[in-house]
C-alpha cells in the first residue's frame, strides 16, 4: 500500500527532454586548435611508425571538445582513421599522440 502511495508523488515533467536541451545549450564548445607544421610532421612521423597492437595515448578533438583515450591500436584504416578500443579517430582530429613503451619490444 505504501508503494502505491509513493507513485502518486512521483515527479511529473510535462516537457520531456527540456532538461537535456538546457544542458546541451549550457555546454561550452571549445574551438579546434590549429597545429603548426612542425607539430603536424611530428604526429605524422608517429603515425607512420605505429603498429597494430601498440598501446597509445591520444588527445583528439570531437563534438566540440578535446578527449583523451588510452588503448591498443586495433587498425589503421585506409580512410586515414585510427581505431582504438572501438573508437574511430580521424588523423586530422589528433592533437597529441604518444606510443607507450609498456608493450614495445626494445
FISE-125183 format. One record per residue (C-alpha): x, y, z. Coordinates in steps of 0.05 Angstrom, whole numbers, padded with zeros to 5 digits, always signed. Example, Ala and Ser with C-alpha at 12.3 -4.5 7.8 and 13.67 -1.06 7.14 Angstrom:
BEGIN
+00246-00090+00156/+00273-00021+00143/
! end
This chain:
BEGIN
+00000+00000+00000/+00057+00047+00016/+00087+00035-00054/+00022+00056-00086/+00021+00120-00046/+00093+00136-00068/+00072+00132-00142/+00024+00189-00130/+00081+00236-00112/+00128+00216-00168/+00157+00277-00204/+00119+00298-00266/+00154+00330-00325/+00106+00357-00377/+00162+00378-00423/+00203+00316-00437/+00274+00330-00459/+00274+00402-00435/+00327+00388-00382/+00372+00355-00433/+00363+00413-00482/+00384+00462-00427/+00446+00421-00411/+00465+00419-00485/+00455+00494-00490/+00499+00507-00429/+00555+00463-00456/+00616+00504-00473/+00644+00488-00542/+00719+00491-00549/+00744+00514-00617/+00791+00466-00653/+00864+00488-00647/+00906+00496-00710/+00971+00459-00707/+01037+00486-00732/+01070+00449-00790/+01126+00420-00747/+01075+00391-00698/+01037+00361-00756/+01101+00329-00782/+01115+00300-00713/+01046+00269-00709/+01053+00242-00780/+01121+00211-00761/+01089+00176-00701/+01031+00151-00743/+01077+00121-00795/+01115+00083-00741/+01051+00058-00708/+01037-00017-00709/+00973-00055-00694/+00977-00076-00621/+01016-00016-00597/+00989+00018-00535/+00978+00093-00547/+00951+00153-00512/+00916+00203-00558/+00886+00271-00546/+00836+00286-00601/+00780+00335-00619/+00709+00311-00624/+00640+00341-00612/+00666+00410-00593/+00715+00386-00540/+00782+00351-00531/+00782+00280-00505/+00838+00234-00484/+00838+00159-00496/+00888+00104-00480/+00885+00036-00512/+00914-00012-00562/+00914+00003-00636/+00865-00044-00669/+00871-00019-00740/+00896+00036-00785/+00840+00045-00836/+00851+00069-00908/+00804+00128-00895/+00860+00159-00852/+00826+00136-00789/+00856+00102-00728/+00814+00051-00690/+00830+00046-00615/+00786+00010-00566/+00724+00015-00610/+00736+00090-00622/+00750+00113-00693/+00794+00175-00694/+00808+00215-00757/+00880+00234-00767/+00861+00307-00777/+00829+00309-00707/+00891+00284-00669/+00921+00338-00625/+00973+00295-00589/+00995+00222-00593/+01044+00182-00552/+01065+00110-00562/+01071+00080-00492/+01132+00037-00482/+01099-00015-00438/+01088-00065-00495/+01143-00048-00545/+01200-00097-00552/+01264-00057-00543/
! end
